[in-house]
Amino acid sequence: MNFSLLNIPWFPGWVDGIIFALDIIIRIVALCWIPYNRKPSVALGWLMAIFLIPYVGIVIFLVIGSRYLPKSRRERQSRMNELIRERIGNKPILGDQGHLRESDVAAAILNYRLGSLPMAGGNRFSLLPDNHEAMKVMARAVDEAEEYVHFEFYIVAYDSSSAPLLDALFRAHARGVKVHILIDHMGSVGYPGYAQLVKRLDREGVSWRRMLPLRPWRGEYQRPDLRNHRKILVIDGEVGFSGSQNIIDRSYNKRANLRKDLAWKDLMLDIRGPMVAELNALFISDWYAETGDLLLDEVDQDLPSLDSGVMAQAVPSGPGFETENNLRLINHLIYNAERRIIICSPYFVPDDSLKMALTTAAQSGIDITLIVCAKGDKFFPHFGQRSYYAGLLQMGVKIQLYPAPTVLHTKFMLVDDDVSLIGSSNMDQRSFSLNLEVSMLILDPQINAEVDELARQYIEVCDEVDYAQWLRRPLYTKATENVCRLTSALL
């Protein structure tokens, strides 16, 4: 009987032996190679993919298996880090630190060693919790620009909601202000209004670049799922904005979203003080990484710090760094909490260290509340995160589900009464490892109270998950969640 792989009588039988041997070699090499310097969960996910679909799996791994940006980009990031350290005299904290707790000082030192940006006083923050109104506030700030505007966002498209801000950028360029724009390529491409924006940017001669472009026909290629997820706007080094929001209508202009009445809810920060210079330093770093052009005439030579005002620190993270900066900070904050923790994130797919930190804190008597979407906009991440709920609930973590059709896209973490972490980073392994992110660590009771009030407003409309009832969900739902969980380390 002919057992040829292709089941063709004239197909040489010895080819089956070669294919079988190649399959075994791929599995052995993968088993020895993939676990090196990877988290066990990530390594296991890749090994399962390769063992189940060996040829397809190994090709996918070769395309997207590394969490790091190309070496040349990481070297540029390292040079920028060294430049920043030199300019601030290698000090992790600027200004009076006598009032800081030991855990706050440790957090500042940790962030500085990983991200090179110091903690500094003299800051002021205002919350902008409405997407469309936030774009109008940013537009007014751009209209007052005199020297330069630095604009960096993950998703940008021209529509009736984003027009006030984007038109302000064009007006600034027309009156001679230096306008530099960074837009993530794969994040924005395909959204209605993006192609129109690109044509106008080119037509009006605005200085702009695609971040992490994926255009192999132009020699532009890197791992396709490494993205720049940061949201940064800096005007003249005096005013800054950052947070979770993209520059697009809250419906994201997709027909399916409009049909389902989906609307994104975000949180942006209006920033004044030294943190504006830190956001600007991040923009300069990203512009340098994309273009090789160092905008030294548009960067603050000194980082001022005042003993009055709010102490804060920008926290950059992503595949341009050698470690997961944001995850390390989050775990540090959890382990040093004394009373309560509130986390708001649209995507919550914890790695083992974060899950252990949260459940340990909960079992230690810390009041922990997690605010997530009742219905996510992405199938695999949404069902993957649901697979973690039972274990968290069992250990005492409270889970609040924000009702559809709103996609609660706000990302923050509150610890006790004076620590806030607000930014672009989700609580998932993509934001920890694959996306360039920026968060703002703020040490201030007033800001904490304002974000706490926002969390209270969210929780008022949420449905709290009951552990016993959650366990009774249908078996097919549990099976879907478990399958999606297997992808959480890879997607």
C-alpha positions in Angstrom: 0.0 0.0 0.0 1.3 3.5 -0.9 1.5 5.8 2.1 2.9 8.7 0.2 2.1 12.1 1.8 0.4 13.4 -1.2 -1.3 10.0 -1.9 -0.2 10.2 -5.5 1.0 6.8 -6.9 4.0 8.1 -8.8 5.1 10.4 -5.9 8.4 9.1 -4.6 8.0 7.4 -1.2 11.4 8.6 0.0 10.1 12.2 0.0 7.8 11.2 2.9 10.9 10.2 4.9 12.5 13.6 4.2 9.4 15.5 5.2 9.0 13.4 8.3 12.7 14.0 9.3 12.4 17.7 8.6 9.3 17.8 10.8 11.2 16.2 13.7 14.1 18.5 13.2 11.9 21.6 13.3 10.3 20.4 16.6 13.6 19.6 18.3 15.2 22.9 17.2 12.1 24.8 18.3 12.1 23.0 21.7 15.7 23.9 22.3 15.7 27.4 20.8 12.3 29.1 21.6 12.4 28.9 25.4 15.6 30.9 25.5 15.1 34.3 27.3 11.3 34.1 26.9 8.6 33.9 29.5 7.4 30.2 29.9 3.9 31.2 28.8 5.1 32.8 25.6 7.5 30.0 24.8 4.7 27.4 25.4 2.4 29.3 23.1 4.9 29.3 20.3 5.8 25.7 20.9 2.1 24.7 20.7 1.7 26.6 17.4 4.8 24.9 15.9 3.9 21.4 17.2 0.3 21.6 15.9 1.1 23.3 12.6 4.9 22.9 12.2 5.5 24.5 8.9 3.1 27.3 9.2 3.9 27.8 12.9 7.7 28.1 12.3 7.1 30.6 9.4 4.9 32.8 11.7 7.4 32.6 14.4 10.2 33.7 12.1 8.0 36.7 11.1 6.8 37.8 14.5 8.6 35.8 17.0 11.0 38.5 18.4 9.6 41.1 20.7 12.4 43.5 20.0 12.7 46.2 17.4 15.6 46.0 14.9 19.1 46.5 16.5 19.6 49.8 14.8 16.5 51.3 16.3 17.4 50.0 19.8 20.8 51.6 19.4 19.3 54.9 18.6 17.1 54.6 21.7 20.1 53.9 23.8 21.9 56.9 22.4 18.9 59.1 23.3 18.8 57.6 26.8 22.5 58.5 27.3 21.9 62.0 26.0 19.0 62.5 28.4 21.0 61.2 31.4 23.9 63.5 30.6 21.6 66.6 30.5 20.0 66.0 33.8 23.2 65.0 35.6 22.2 61.4 36.1 19.6 62.2 38.8 16.5 60.0 39.2 14.6 62.6 41.2 14.8 66.4 40.6 13.5 68.8 43.3 12.7 68.2 46.9 12.1 64.6 47.7 11.9 64.8 51.5 8.2 64.3 51.5 8.3 61.2 49.3 7.7 57.8 50.8 10.3 55.1 50.5 8.2 53.2 48.0 7.8 56.4 45.9 11.6 56.9 45.8 12.1 53.3 44.8 9.5 53.7 42.0 11.3 56.8 40.7 14.7 55.1 40.7 13.3 52.0 39.0 11.7 54.1 36.2 14.8 56.2 35.8 17.1 53.1 35.4 14.7 51.6 32.9 13.5 54.6 30.9 16.1 57.4 31.7 13.5 60.0 32.6 13.5 61.4 36.1 10.8 62.2 38.6 10.4 66.0 38.9 8.1 68.5 40.7 6.4 71.6 39.5 3.7 70.0 37.3 0.1 70.7 36.8 -2.5 68.3 35.4 -6.1 68.6 34.2 -8.3 65.6 33.2 -10.0 65.6 29.8 -12.5 62.7 30.0 -14.4 63.4 26.8 -12.9 62.4 23.4 -14.3 65.1 21.2 -14.0 67.9 23.7 -10.3 66.9 24.3 -9.5 67.3 20.6 -11.0 70.8 20.7 -8.9 71.7 23.8 -5.8 70.4 22.0 -6.7 72.4 18.9 -6.9 75.6 20.9 -3.5 74.9 22.3 -2.0 74.3 18.8 -3.5 77.6 17.6 -1.4 79.3 20.2 1.8 77.6 19.0 4.7 80.0 18.1 7.7 77.7 17.6 6.9 74.1 17.2 4.3 71.4 17.5 5.1 67.7 18.0 2.3 65.3 17.3 2.5 61.5 17.8 -0.6 59.2 17.9 -1.4 55.6 17.2 -4.5 56.1 15.1 -5.2 59.3 13.2 -7.9 59.9 10.6 -9.6 63.0 9.2 -13.3 63.3 10.1 -15.7 65.8 11.5 -14.6 65.1 15.1 -10.8 65.2 14.5 -11.0 68.1 12.0 -10.6 70.9 14.7 -7.3 69.5 15.8 -5.9 68.4 12.4 -6.9 71.7 10.8 -5.1 73.5 13.7 -2.0 71.6 12.8 -2.3 72.7 9.1 -2.9 76.3 10.2 0.2 76.2 12.4 2.3 74.9 9.5 0.9 77.6 7.2 2.0 80.4 9.6 5.6 79.1 9.9 5.4 77.0 13.1 7.6 73.8 12.8 5.1 71.0 12.8 6.3 67.4 13.0 3.8 64.5 12.9 4.2 60.8 13.6 1.4 58.4 12.9 1.6 54.6 13.4 1.3 53.0 10.0 -0.5 49.8 10.7 -2.5 51.4 13.5 -4.1 53.9 11.2 -4.1 52.4 7.7 -7.6 51.2 6.8 -9.6 53.6 8.9 -11.9 55.9 6.9 -10.3 59.3 6.7 -6.7 58.2 7.0 -6.0 58.1 3.2 -7.5 61.6 2.9 -5.3 62.9 5.7 -2.1 61.4 4.1 -2.9 63.1 0.8 -3.4 66.4 2.5 -0.2 66.1 4.6 1.8 65.5 1.4 0.0 68.2 -0.5 0.6 70.9 2.1 4.2 69.8 2.7 3.9 69.1 6.4 6.8 67.2 8.0 5.4 63.8 8.9 6.4 60.2 9.0 4.7 56.8 9.4 5.9 55.0 12.6 7.1 51.5 12.1 6.0 51.4 8.5 5.2 48.1 6.9 5.8 48.8 3.2 8.3 46.1 1.9 8.0 47.4 -1.7 9.7 50.5 -0.4 12.2 48.7 1.7 10.3 49.4 4.9 9.8 46.3 7.0 10.0 45.1 10.6 8.0 42.7 12.7 4.4 43.7 11.7 2.8 43.4 15.1 5.3 45.7 16.9 3.4 49.0 17.1 3.9 52.6 18.4 0.9 53.0 20.7 1.9 56.3 22.3 -0.3 59.4 22.4 1.8 62.6 22.6 1.2 66.3 21.7 3.7 69.0 22.7 3.4 72.7 21.9 6.4 74.9 22.3 7.7 72.9 25.2 5.1 74.6 27.4 1.9 72.5 27.0 1.6 68.8 26.6 -1.2 66.2 26.2 -1.0 62.4 26.7 -3.4 59.6 27.6 -5.4 56.9 26.0 -7.1 58.7 23.1 -6.6 58.4 19.4 -7.3 61.2 17.0 -10.5 60.0 15.4 -14.3 60.1 15.9 -15.3 58.1 19.0 -17.0 55.6 16.7 -13.7 55.0 14.8 -15.8 55.6 11.6 -16.3 51.8 10.9 -19.7 50.8 9.6 -19.9 47.8 12.0 -19.2 50.2 14.9 -21.9 52.6 13.7 -24.4 49.8 13.2 -23.7 48.6 16.8 -23.6 52.2 18.2 -20.1 51.4 19.6 -18.4 54.5 21.1 -15.0 54.7 22.7 -14.6 56.5 26.0 -11.0 57.8 26.9 -9.0 59.9 29.3 -6.4 62.5 28.3 -4.2 64.7 30.5 -3.5 68.4 29.9 0.0 68.8 31.2 2.1 71.8 32.3 5.5 71.8 33.8 8.6 69.5 33.5 6.6 66.5 32.3 6.0 68.4 29.0 9.8 68.3 28.5 9.8 64.6 29.2 7.0 63.9 26.6 9.0 66.1 24.2 12.1 64.0 24.8 10.1 60.9 23.9 8.8 62.4 20.7 12.4 63.5 19.8 13.5 59.9 20.4 10.8 58.4 18.3 11.4 61.0 15.5 15.1 60.1 15.6 14.3 56.4 15.4 12.1 56.9 12.4 14.1 59.5 10.4 17.6 59.6 11.8 17.1 63.3 12.3 17.8 64.7 15.8 15.7 67.8 16.4 18.1 69.4 18.9 16.7 72.9 18.3 13.3 71.7 19.4 14.3 70.0 22.6 14.6 71.6 26.0 18.2 71.9 27.0 17.4 71.7 30.7 14.6 70.0 32.6 13.3 72.5 35.2 12.0 71.3 38.5 10.1 73.2 41.1 9.7 72.2 44.7 6.1 73.3 44.6 3.5 71.6 42.4 2.9 67.9 41.6 5.7 65.3 41.5 5.5 63.1 38.4 7.5 61.0 36.0 7.0 59.9 32.4 7.2 56.1 32.0 8.2 55.0 28.5 8.1 51.3 27.6 8.1 49.0 24.7 10.2 46.8 22.4 12.8 49.6 22.1 13.8 48.9 25.7 15.5 45.8 27.0 12.9 45.1 29.6 9.2 45.6 30.3 9.3 48.9 32.0 5.6 49.4 32.6 5.0 45.9 33.9 7.8 46.3 36.4 6.4 49.6 37.7 2.9 48.2 37.9 4.0 45.2 40.0 6.1 47.5 42.2 3.0 49.7 42.9 0.8 46.7 43.6 3.2 45.1 46.1 3.6 48.5 47.9 -0.1 49.3 48.1 -1.4 49.7 51.6 -5.2 50.1 51.3 -6.7 49.9 47.8 -6.0 49.6 44.1 -8.3 50.5 41.2 -7.4 49.4 37.7 -9.2 50.5 34.5 -8.2 48.9 31.2 -10.1 47.8 28.1 -7.8 44.9 27.6 -6.7 42.9 30.7 -4.6 39.9 29.9 -2.1 39.6 32.8 1.1 37.6 32.7 2.0 35.4 35.6 3.8 38.1 37.5 0.9 40.5 37.4 -1.7 37.9 38.2 0.4 36.8 41.2 0.9 40.4 42.4 -2.9 41.2 42.2 -4.0 38.0 43.9 -1.3 38.3 46.6 -2.4 41.8 47.3 -6.1 40.8 47.4 -5.3 38.0 49.8 -3.4 40.5 52.0 -6.5 42.5 52.5 -5.9 45.2 49.8 -9.2 46.3 48.2 -8.7 45.7 44.5 -11.2 46.7 41.8 -10.8 46.0 38.1 -12.9 48.0 35.6 -13.2 46.4 32.2 -15.5 46.3 29.2 -18.6 44.0 29.4 -18.2 43.4 25.6 -14.8 44.0 24.0 -14.2 45.2 20.4 -11.7 42.4 19.7 -12.7 38.8 19.9 -9.5 37.0 21.0 -8.3 39.5 23.6 -11.8 39.9 25.0 -12.5 36.2 25.5 -8.9 35.6 26.5 -9.2 38.1 29.4 -12.5 36.6 30.5 -10.7 33.3 31.2 -8.8 35.1 34.1 -11.9 36.3 35.9 -12.7 33.2 37.9 -9.2 33.0 39.4 -9.2 36.7 40.2 -12.7 36.6 41.8 -11.8 33.6 43.8 -8.9 35.4 45.4 -11.0 38.5 46.2 -10.5 40.8 43.3 -13.7 42.8 42.4 -14.5 43.0 38.7 -16.8 45.7 37.3 -18.1 45.3 33.7 -18.7 48.6 31.9 -21.8 48.1 29.7 -21.9 48.0 25.9 -22.1 49.7 23.5 -19.4 51.9 25.1 -15.9 50.7 24.7 -14.2 51.9 27.9 -10.8 52.7 26.5 -9.5 54.6 29.5 -6.3 53.3 31.1 -5.4 54.1 34.6 -4.3 52.7 37.9 -4.9 54.2 41.4 -3.0 53.1 44.5 -4.1 54.3 47.9 -4.9 58.0 48.0 -2.0 59.7 46.2 -0.5 57.5 43.4 -2.0 57.6 39.9 -0.7 55.9 36.7 -2.4 57.3 33.6 -1.5 56.7 29.9 -1.7 54.6 26.8 -0.7 51.3 28.3 -3.3 48.5 28.6 -2.9 45.7 31.2 -2.0 43.1 28.7 1.0 41.4 27.3 0.8 43.3 24.1 1.2 46.6 25.9 3.9 45.1 28.2 6.1 43.7 25.4 5.0 44.6 21.8 3.8 48.2 21.9 5.7 51.4 22.5 3.7 53.0 25.3 3.9 56.0 27.6 2.3 56.4 31.0 2.5 59.2 33.6 3.2 58.4 37.2 1.6 61.1 39.3 2.1 61.5 43.1 -0.7 63.9 44.2 -3.8 63.4 46.4 -5.9 65.9 44.3 -5.3 64.1 41.0 -5.9 60.8 42.7 -9.2 62.1 44.0 -10.3 63.4 40.6 -9.5 60.0 38.9 -11.2 58.3 41.8 -14.3 60.3 41.1 -14.1 59.3 37.4 -13.8 55.7 38.5 -16.8 56.1 40.8 -18.8 57.4 37.8 -17.7 54.4 35.8 -18.6 51.9 38.5 -22.1 53.5 39.0 -23.1 52.1 35.6 -21.2 48.9 35.8 -22.4 45.4 36.7 -20.2 43.7 39.3 -19.3 40.1 38.4 -20.6 37.5 40.9 -18.3 34.6 41.4 -20.9 31.9 41.8 -22.9 33.2 38.8 -19.8 33.5 36.7 -19.0 29.8 37.2 -22.4 28.9 35.8 -21.7 30.4 32.3 -22.2 28.0 29.4 -19.6 25.3 28.8 -19.1 26.5 25.2 -18.3 30.0 26.5 -15.7 28.5 28.9 -14.2 26.5 26.0 -13.9 29.6 23.8 -12.3 31.6 26.6 -9.7 28.8 27.2 -8.8 28.6 23.5 -8.4 32.4 23.3 -6.3 32.3 26.5 -3.7 30.2 24.6 -3.2 33.1 22.1 -2.9 35.8 24.8 0.9 35.4 25.1 1.3 35.8 21.3 -1.2 38.4 20.1 
